[in-house]
Amino acid sequence: MIEVQDVRIDPDSRRAWRNGQEVTLSRKEFDLVYKLISNAGAIVSRQELMRDVWNTEFFTNSKTIDVHLGWVRRKLGDDTRRPTLISTIRGKGLRFEKVSENVAG
């Protein structure tokens, strides 16, 4: 089991939970979350995601990752406009945040 913030995944059973509620993810969505959460706190490049999740060295469609990321954020209940789980680091890649960046105000 890997748990970061309130997201828990079980790589062996390929299951995921947020706040104790199971979240149904497709195979690619799970692979994307697994890659990011297992590297929580670190930036994972889009090239690395294409290689490890989509099994290709070629960046055939730059929107592929964005579309899947949008689905994952919605399924995990992460605000797509102000995400607290998975951040897009412009020009670098994506990062699963170790700590919520929620700011009271």
Sine and cosine of phi, psi and omega as CSV:
sin_phi,cos_phi,sin_psi,cos_psi,sin_omega,cos_omega
0.00,0.00,0.63,-0.78,0.10,-0.99
-0.84,-0.55,0.77,-0.64,0.02,-1.00
-0.74,-0.67,0.81,-0.59,0.06,-1.00
-0.68,-0.73,0.72,-0.70,-0.16,-0.99
0.79,0.61,-0.81,-0.59,0.01,-1.00
-0.94,-0.34,0.41,0.91,0.04,-1.00
-0.94,-0.33,0.76,-0.65,0.01,-1.00
-0.78,-0.62,0.70,-0.72,0.07,-1.00
-0.77,-0.64,0.50,-0.87,0.07,-1.00
-0.88,-0.48,0.98,-0.20,-0.03,-1.00
-0.87,0.50,-0.53,0.85,-0.04,-1.00
-0.93,0.36,-0.68,0.73,0.00,-1.00
-1.00,-0.09,-0.10,1.00,-0.01,-1.00
0.84,0.55,0.73,0.69,0.03,-1.00
-0.87,-0.49,0.45,-0.89,-0.02,-1.00
-0.69,-0.73,0.50,-0.87,0.03,-1.00
-0.68,-0.74,0.54,-0.84,0.16,-0.99
-0.77,-0.64,0.80,-0.59,-0.05,-1.00
0.80,0.60,0.59,0.81,0.03,-1.00
0.99,0.16,-0.10,1.00,0.02,-1.00
-0.99,-0.14,0.77,-0.63,0.00,-1.00
-0.92,0.40,0.66,-0.75,0.02,-1.00
-0.90,-0.44,0.81,-0.59,0.01,-1.00
-1.00,0.07,0.87,-0.49,0.01,-1.00
-0.86,-0.50,0.60,-0.80,0.12,-0.99
-0.93,0.36,0.14,-0.99,-0.01,-1.00
-0.86,0.52,-0.74,0.68,-0.01,-1.00
-0.93,0.37,-0.63,0.78,0.04,-1.00
-0.88,0.47,-0.70,0.71,0.03,-1.00
-0.88,0.48,-0.72,0.70,-0.01,-1.00
-0.87,0.50,-0.63,0.78,0.03,-1.00
-0.90,0.43,-0.75,0.66,0.03,-1.00
-0.88,0.47,-0.69,0.72,-0.01,-1.00
-0.86,0.51,-0.72,0.69,0.00,-1.00
-0.87,0.49,-0.69,0.72,-0.05,-1.00
-0.96,0.29,-0.71,0.70,-0.07,-1.00
-0.95,0.33,-0.51,0.86,0.02,-1.00
-0.97,0.26,-0.19,0.98,0.09,-1.00
-0.88,-0.47,0.50,0.87,-0.09,-1.00
-0.78,0.63,0.71,-0.70,-0.01,-1.00
1.00,-0.03,-0.32,0.95,-0.01,-1.00
-0.97,-0.26,0.49,-0.87,0.07,-1.00
-0.99,0.15,0.76,-0.65,0.07,-1.00
-0.94,-0.33,0.85,-0.52,-0.05,-1.00
-0.94,0.33,0.39,-0.92,0.05,-1.00
-0.89,0.46,-0.59,0.81,0.03,-1.00
-0.89,0.45,-0.66,0.75,0.02,-1.00
-0.91,0.42,-0.64,0.77,0.05,-1.00
-0.90,0.44,-0.70,0.72,0.02,-1.00
-0.88,0.48,-0.65,0.76,-0.01,-1.00
-0.93,0.37,-0.74,0.68,-0.15,-0.99
-1.00,0.04,-0.50,0.87,-0.02,-1.00
-0.99,-0.11,-0.67,0.74,-0.03,-1.00
-0.98,-0.18,0.01,1.00,0.07,-1.00
0.81,0.58,0.69,0.73,0.05,-1.00
-0.60,-0.80,0.56,-0.83,0.08,-1.00
-1.00,0.03,-0.22,0.98,-0.10,-1.00
-0.99,-0.15,0.72,-0.69,0.00,-1.00
-1.00,0.00,0.99,0.16,-0.13,-0.99
-0.95,0.33,-0.59,0.81,-0.04,-1.00
-0.57,-0.83,0.93,-0.38,-0.07,-1.00
-0.91,0.42,-0.29,0.96,-0.01,-1.00
-1.00,0.07,-0.24,0.97,-0.03,-1.00
-0.82,0.57,-0.78,0.63,-0.01,-1.00
-0.90,0.44,-0.70,0.72,-0.03,-1.00
-0.88,0.48,-0.66,0.75,0.01,-1.00
-0.90,0.43,-0.76,0.65,0.01,-1.00
-0.90,0.44,-0.62,0.78,0.03,-1.00
-0.89,0.46,-0.65,0.76,0.05,-1.00
-0.88,0.48,-0.69,0.72,0.03,-1.00
-0.89,0.46,-0.70,0.71,-0.02,-1.00
-0.89,0.45,-0.72,0.69,0.00,-1.00
-0.85,0.52,-0.70,0.71,0.01,-1.00
-0.89,0.45,-0.70,0.71,-0.02,-1.00
-0.91,0.42,-0.56,0.83,0.01,-1.00
-0.99,0.11,-0.09,1.00,0.00,-1.00
0.97,0.25,0.41,0.91,0.02,-1.00
-1.00,0.00,0.75,-0.66,0.00,-1.00
-0.88,0.48,0.87,-0.49,-0.05,-1.00
-0.93,0.36,-0.40,0.92,0.02,-1.00
-1.00,0.09,-0.55,0.84,0.01,-1.00
-0.70,-0.72,0.93,0.36,-0.07,-1.00
-0.91,0.41,0.59,-0.80,0.06,-1.00
-0.92,-0.40,-0.22,0.98,0.00,-1.00
-1.00,-0.09,-0.84,0.54,-0.07,-1.00
-0.89,-0.46,0.90,-0.44,-0.02,-1.00
-0.98,-0.17,0.60,-0.80,0.14,-0.99
-1.00,-0.06,0.84,-0.54,0.02,-1.00
-0.98,-0.22,0.98,-0.20,-0.12,-0.99
-0.78,0.63,0.80,-0.60,0.03,-1.00
0.98,0.21,-0.06,1.00,-0.05,-1.00
-0.87,-0.50,-0.74,0.67,-0.05,-1.00
0.48,-0.88,-0.59,-0.81,-0.05,-1.00
-0.82,-0.57,0.45,-0.90,0.02,-1.00
-0.64,-0.77,0.78,-0.63,0.16,-0.99
-0.99,0.12,0.88,-0.48,-0.10,-0.99
-0.96,0.28,0.73,-0.69,0.02,-1.00
-0.95,0.30,-0.55,0.84,-0.03,-1.00
-0.78,-0.63,0.64,-0.77,0.03,-1.00
-0.87,0.49,0.65,-0.76,0.02,-1.00
-0.99,-0.13,0.33,0.94,0.01,-1.00
-0.86,0.51,0.71,-0.70,0.01,-1.00
-0.85,-0.52,0.84,-0.54,0.03,-1.00
-0.96,0.28,0.59,-0.80,0.01,-1.00
0.07,-1.00,0.00,0.00,0.00,0.00
